[in-house]
Amino acid sequence: MDLIKLIIRGISYSQTQVGAYALILEEQIGDKKLPIIIGNFEAQAIAVALEKDIKPPRPLTHDLFVSLADSLSLQMKSVVIYRLEEGIFHSNIIFESIDGQLFELDARTSDAIALAVRFDAPIYAMKHVMEKAGISMTIIPEEDKDEVDEVIEEIKEELKIDDFLERTSPWKNYTENQLNDMMNKAVESEDYELAAKLRDEIEKRKNEK
């Protein structure tokens, strides 16, 4: 079984589908990106898991599943995106029980990835899926920021999407303390998408100092 390991490159707002996002996966070793259209809730679930320092006041559905798996001593081994049919990606989650027995659960790809981030489990795609849906890009060294940005712009043009993190900031007139207060209120109201955006704005300002 030919498997290609993937990593999460980012989540971008999709202008092609209202209320949808594009989850961009990329080969760990290779030159292809795999865009997957996901909904707002799924985007929030993945974004919250990626932002380790944003803790929701109540557990999300995926967090509840993690707690259940832990209580049953189940370990998530990996996610495998095994089929693309009529524009829909199909995935399996592989678990290992306490006695070493492996079993698979069929899952929506967005849910599988939201869990993979929480379990710190690897994500794979079947080779034929990447051949069918992957977008080939030139391999660019990560340390070369200008060229990396250029590659991302090429991906956006290919997908017809704009990264919401690169749009004009609506918070440019707010102080960092105000942004922190807004982020905390967003978490309390369970608006995790807004909380993640505010967190990115705060981090961006810190990096610019």
VEXDREN-2710 file (C-alpha; in Angstrom, 1 decimal):
% VEXDREN-2710
k/r/px/py/pz
1/MET/0.0/0.0/0.0
2/ASP/1.6/3.2/-1.2
3/LEU/1.2/5.9/1.4
4/ILE/2.4/9.5/1.3
5/LYS/2.9/11.4/4.6
6/LEU/1.3/14.8/4.8
7/ILE/1.5/17.8/7.1
8/ILE/-0.9/20.7/7.6
9/ARG/0.2/23.8/5.7
10/GLY/-2.7/26.0/6.7
11/ILE/-6.4/26.8/6.5
12/SER/-7.6/29.5/4.1
13/TYR/-11.0/31.1/3.5
14/SER/-12.5/29.8/0.2
15/GLN/-14.0/32.4/-2.1
16/THR/-15.4/29.7/-4.3
17/GLN/-17.8/28.4/-1.7
18/VAL/-19.6/30.7/0.8
19/GLY/-18.9/29.7/4.4
20/ALA/-16.3/27.1/3.4
21/TYR/-12.5/26.9/4.0
22/ALA/-9.7/25.2/2.2
23/LEU/-7.5/22.9/4.4
24/ILE/-4.1/22.7/2.6
25/LEU/-2.1/19.6/3.2
26/GLU/1.4/19.1/1.7
27/GLU/3.7/16.2/1.2
28/GLN/6.3/16.0/4.0
29/ILE/8.8/15.0/1.3
30/GLY/7.7/16.1/-2.2
31/ASP/6.3/18.9/-4.2
32/LYS/2.5/18.5/-4.0
33/LYS/-0.2/20.2/-2.0
34/LEU/-3.6/18.7/-1.3
35/PRO/-6.5/21.2/-0.9
36/ILE/-9.6/19.9/0.9
37/ILE/-12.7/22.0/1.2
38/ILE/-14.2/21.9/4.7
39/GLY/-17.0/23.7/6.6
40/ASN/-16.8/26.5/9.2
41/PHE/-17.2/24.1/12.2
42/GLU/-14.6/21.7/11.0
43/ALA/-12.2/24.7/10.3
44/GLN/-12.7/25.9/13.8
45/ALA/-12.1/22.4/15.3
46/ILE/-8.8/22.1/13.5
47/ALA/-7.7/25.7/14.2
48/VAL/-8.4/25.3/17.9
49/ALA/-6.3/22.1/18.0
50/LEU/-3.5/23.8/16.2
51/GLU/-3.6/26.8/18.5
52/LYS/-2.4/25.0/21.6
53/ASP/-2.8/28.0/23.9
54/ILE/-6.5/28.5/23.1
55/LYS/-8.5/26.4/25.5
56/PRO/-12.3/26.3/25.0
57/PRO/-14.3/26.6/28.2
58/ARG/-16.2/23.4/27.3
59/PRO/-14.8/20.5/25.4
60/LEU/-15.6/20.3/21.7
61/THR/-16.9/17.1/20.2
62/HIS/-13.4/16.1/19.1
63/ASP/-12.0/16.8/22.5
64/LEU/-14.8/14.6/24.0
65/PHE/-13.8/11.8/21.7
66/VAL/-10.2/12.1/22.7
67/SER/-11.2/11.9/26.4
68/LEU/-13.3/8.8/25.7
69/ALA/-10.4/7.1/23.7
70/ASP/-8.0/7.9/26.6
71/SER/-10.4/6.3/29.1
72/LEU/-10.6/3.2/27.0
73/SER/-6.8/3.1/26.5
74/LEU/-7.2/3.5/22.7
75/GLN/-4.3/5.0/20.8
76/MET/-4.8/6.7/17.4
77/LYS/-2.1/5.5/15.1
78/SER/-2.8/7.4/11.9
79/VAL/-5.2/8.8/9.4
80/VAL/-5.3/7.5/5.8
81/ILE/-7.1/9.4/3.0
82/TYR/-7.8/6.5/0.8
83/ARG/-10.2/7.7/-1.9
84/LEU/-11.5/10.7/-3.8
85/GLU/-14.9/10.2/-5.3
86/GLU/-17.2/12.9/-6.8
87/GLY/-15.1/15.6/-5.1
88/ILE/-15.3/14.0/-1.7
89/PHE/-12.3/12.7/0.2
90/HIS/-12.8/9.5/2.2
91/SER/-10.6/8.6/5.2
92/ASN/-10.0/5.9/7.7
93/ILE/-8.7/6.4/11.3
94/ILE/-6.5/3.6/12.5
95/PHE/-6.6/2.9/16.3
96/GLU/-4.7/0.5/18.5
97/SER/-6.3/-1.1/21.6
98/ILE/-4.5/-1.7/24.8
99/ASP/-3.8/-5.4/23.8
100/GLY/-2.2/-4.3/20.5
101/GLN/-5.1/-5.0/18.2
102/LEU/-5.5/-2.6/15.3
103/PHE/-8.9/-1.5/13.9
104/GLU/-10.2/1.1/11.5
105/LEU/-13.0/3.6/11.6
106/ASP/-14.4/5.3/8.5
107/ALA/-14.6/9.1/9.0
108/ARG/-15.0/12.4/7.3
109/THR/-11.6/13.6/6.4
110/SER/-12.1/16.9/8.3
111/ASP/-13.0/15.1/11.5
112/ALA/-10.2/12.6/11.0
113/ILE/-7.6/15.5/10.7
114/ALA/-9.1/17.4/13.7
115/LEU/-8.6/14.2/15.8
116/ALA/-5.1/13.6/14.3
117/VAL/-4.0/17.0/15.5
118/ARG/-5.3/16.3/19.0
119/PHE/-3.7/12.8/19.1
120/ASP/-0.5/14.1/17.4
121/ALA/-1.0/11.2/14.9
122/PRO/0.4/11.2/11.4
123/ILE/-1.7/11.9/8.3
124/TYR/-1.2/9.9/5.1
125/ALA/-2.8/9.8/1.6
126/MET/-2.8/7.0/-0.8
127/LYS/-0.5/7.6/-3.7
128/HIS/-3.4/7.4/-6.3
129/VAL/-5.2/10.2/-4.3
130/MET/-2.2/12.5/-4.5
131/GLU/-1.8/11.7/-8.2
132/LYS/-5.4/12.6/-8.8
133/ALA/-5.9/15.6/-6.6
134/GLY/-2.5/16.9/-5.6
135/ILE/-1.2/20.2/-7.0
136/SER/2.5/20.1/-8.0
137/MET/4.7/22.9/-6.8
138/THR/8.4/23.4/-6.8
139/ILE/10.1/22.4/-3.6
140/ILE/11.3/25.5/-1.8
141/PRO/13.6/25.6/1.3
142/GLU/11.6/26.8/4.3
143/GLU/14.2/29.3/5.3
144/ASP/13.8/31.2/2.0
145/LYS/10.7/33.2/3.1
146/ASP/10.3/35.3/-0.1
147/GLU/10.2/32.2/-2.3
148/VAL/7.9/30.3/0.1
149/ASP/5.5/33.3/0.0
150/GLU/5.7/33.2/-3.7
151/VAL/4.8/29.5/-3.8
152/ILE/1.8/30.1/-1.5
153/GLU/0.6/32.9/-3.8
154/GLU/0.7/30.4/-6.6
155/ILE/-1.4/27.9/-4.7
156/LYS/-3.9/30.6/-3.9
157/GLU/-4.2/31.5/-7.5
158/GLU/-4.6/27.9/-8.4
159/LEU/-7.3/27.4/-5.8
160/LYS/-8.9/30.9/-6.2
161/ILE/-8.7/31.5/-2.5
162/ASP/-7.3/34.3/-0.2
163/ASP/-5.7/33.5/3.1
164/PHE/-7.6/35.4/5.8
165/LEU/-4.4/35.9/7.7
166/GLU/-3.0/38.0/4.9
167/ARG/-6.0/40.2/4.4
168/THR/-6.0/43.8/5.6
169/SER/-6.2/43.6/9.4
170/PRO/-9.5/44.9/10.8
171/TRP/-7.8/45.3/14.2
172/LYS/-4.9/47.6/13.2
173/ASN/-6.2/50.4/15.5
174/TYR/-6.5/48.1/18.6
175/THR/-3.8/47.7/21.2
176/GLU/-2.4/44.2/22.2
177/ASN/-4.2/44.4/25.5
178/GLN/-7.5/45.1/23.7
179/LEU/-6.8/42.2/21.3
180/ASN/-6.1/39.9/24.2
181/ASP/-9.4/40.9/25.9
182/MET/-11.3/40.3/22.6
183/MET/-9.6/36.9/22.2
184/ASN/-10.6/35.8/25.7
185/LYS/-14.2/36.9/25.1
186/ALA/-14.3/35.1/21.7
187/VAL/-13.1/31.9/23.5
188/GLU/-15.8/32.3/26.2
189/SER/-18.5/32.7/23.5
190/GLU/-17.0/29.7/21.7
191/ASP/-16.2/31.8/18.6
192/TYR/-13.0/29.9/18.0
193/GLU/-12.5/31.1/14.4
194/LEU/-12.4/34.7/15.7
195/ALA/-10.2/33.7/18.6
196/ALA/-7.6/32.1/16.3
197/LYS/-7.6/35.2/14.0
198/LEU/-7.0/37.4/17.0
199/ARG/-4.3/35.1/18.3
200/ASP/-2.5/35.3/14.9
201/GLU/-2.8/39.1/14.9
202/ILE/-1.2/39.2/18.3
203/GLU/1.6/36.8/17.4
204/LYS/2.2/38.8/14.2
205/ARG/2.7/42.0/16.2
206/LYS/5.1/40.3/18.6
207/ASN/7.2/38.9/15.7
208/GLU/7.4/42.4/14.1
209/LYS/8.9/44.0/17.2
END
